[in-house]
Each structure stands twice: as C-alpha cells, then as structure tokens.
C-alpha cells in the first residue's frame, strides 16, 4: 500500500514524499480511511508509529482550499511528560519539553 491510495491532495503527497515516508504504518493504514470519510477515530499506538500523520493528513486534506479565519479543526489530546525521549543535538530543549494539550487550527 502507498500513501497515494488514500487519494490525498497532490501537495500532501509531495510533502509525505519529501519527509521520506514510503509506505503507511499500520496505525496510518487503519486510521486514515475512516478519518478521510469524516468519522471519529480513537486509536492507540506506540511512540514513533506514525499517529501524528495518521490524524493530521485527513485534517489537512479537508482544510486544503477552505477559507482561513474560522476554526476548522479541534485536536484534544492528553500528553504525559516523556523525559526518556531522546532528541537530536540540534533540537532545542523546548521542542521536546512542552506540548499544548489543546490545539485549534485556524
């Protein structure tokens, strides 16, 4: 399976390719189709399994081409501190330290 099978916008497919993603992970294969259909998705997977792309790609697909200025997506997530997360030396400490629990994409 490839990301093109999700019928994503060409700009999103270029971005996925630019990030080096070659094939969807299991969580992406399971979560993207129902999310693309507009259904709610509740999923659990290990760190590094591709969860962020699994929920953001369908959101971005729906947002492409829509006017700005109104709330179009609401993401509510629980994050626990992850002191064991290893960051690259070039990653600023703040990038791994604090993640907001509520995000509204405008």
LINWONOR-V186137 format. One record per residue. N is the residue number from 1. RES is the residue in one small letter. BURIAL is I if it has 9 or more other C-alpha atoms within 8 Angstrom, else O. Layout:
# LINWONOR-V186137
n=N res=RES burial=BURIAL
n=N res=RES burial=BURIAL
This chain:
# LINWONOR-V186137
n=1 res=x burial=O
n=2 res=x burial=O
n=3 res=x burial=I
n=4 res=x burial=O
n=5 res=x burial=O
n=6 res=x burial=O
n=7 res=x burial=O
n=8 res=x burial=I
n=9 res=x burial=O
n=10 res=x burial=O
n=11 res=x burial=O
n=12 res=x burial=I
n=13 res=x burial=I
n=14 res=x burial=O
n=15 res=x burial=O
n=16 res=x burial=I
n=17 res=x burial=I
n=18 res=x burial=O
n=19 res=x burial=O
n=20 res=x burial=O
n=21 res=x burial=O
n=22 res=x burial=O
n=23 res=x burial=O
n=24 res=x burial=I
n=25 res=x burial=O
n=26 res=x burial=O
n=27 res=x burial=I
n=28 res=x burial=I
n=29 res=x burial=I
n=30 res=x burial=O
n=31 res=x burial=I
n=32 res=x burial=I
n=33 res=x burial=I
n=34 res=x burial=I
n=35 res=x burial=I
n=36 res=x burial=I
n=37 res=x burial=O
n=38 res=x burial=O
n=39 res=x burial=O
n=40 res=x burial=O
n=41 res=x burial=O
n=42 res=x burial=O
n=43 res=x burial=O
n=44 res=x burial=O
n=45 res=x burial=O
n=46 res=x burial=O
n=47 res=x burial=O
n=48 res=x burial=O
n=49 res=x burial=I
n=50 res=x burial=I
n=51 res=x burial=I
n=52 res=x burial=O
n=53 res=x burial=O
n=54 res=x burial=I
n=55 res=x burial=I
n=56 res=x burial=O
n=57 res=x burial=I
n=58 res=x burial=I
n=59 res=x burial=I
n=60 res=x burial=I
n=61 res=x burial=I
n=62 res=x burial=O
n=63 res=x burial=O
n=64 res=x burial=O
n=65 res=x burial=O
n=66 res=x burial=O
n=67 res=x burial=O
n=68 res=x burial=O
n=69 res=x burial=O
n=70 res=x burial=O
n=71 res=x burial=O
n=72 res=x burial=O
n=73 res=x burial=O
n=74 res=x burial=I
n=75 res=x burial=O
n=76 res=x burial=O
n=77 res=x burial=O
n=78 res=x burial=O
n=79 res=x burial=O
n=80 res=x burial=O
n=81 res=x burial=O
n=82 res=x burial=O
n=83 res=x burial=O
n=84 res=x burial=O
n=85 res=x burial=O
n=86 res=x burial=O
n=87 res=x burial=O
n=88 res=x burial=O
n=89 res=x burial=O
n=90 res=x burial=O
n=91 res=x burial=O
n=92 res=x burial=O
n=93 res=x burial=O
n=94 res=x burial=O
n=95 res=x burial=O
n=96 res=x burial=I
n=97 res=x burial=O
n=98 res=x burial=O
n=99 res=x burial=O
n=100 res=x burial=O
n=101 res=x burial=O
n=102 res=x burial=O
n=103 res=x burial=O
n=104 res=x burial=I
n=105 res=x burial=O
n=106 res=x burial=O
